[in-house]
């Protein structure tokens, strides 16, 4: 399977027959900490940071990248390819990768990823594909000029781990 195969499966996030996935989408749309939602859960920044560090430790440095808000759309698109998110990229069992553009200098990496996931769900830029016992979810976010600002490929398990890590108290 390649990323293009996932993009064929554009599904409105709440029009799917999967209650667990709908619950995850609802969390990231409405409740995730520090997103622009009146129902966003207030979680101490230290808790979020500690959880984020546990989550991001599962990624190798060539599987994620955050870019400055001033990064040009052309350069950002070029990096989508560099980080293995072009449409012809092979998706395998351990695939998880993302590139995201920050809103401003002060936005944390975690908040940046949460914001882009939320926006992707809100604007229905979500693609889902099942392969074996795994569900792969591709999120895309665009700015007002229709330039891509994030491309995120995670499994349902990865999304669940992200939720658990940002909500967990320090251990």
Buried (B, 14 or more C-beta within 10 A) or exposed (E): BEBEBBEEBEBEBEEBEBEEBBEBBBBBBBBBBBBEBEEBBEBEEEBBBBBBEBBBEEEEEEBBBBBEEEBEBEEBBEBBEEBBBBEEBEBEEEBBBBBBBBEEEEBBBBBBBBBBBBBBBBEEBBBBBEBEEBBBBBBBBBEEEEEBBBBBBBBBEBBBBBBEBBBBEEE
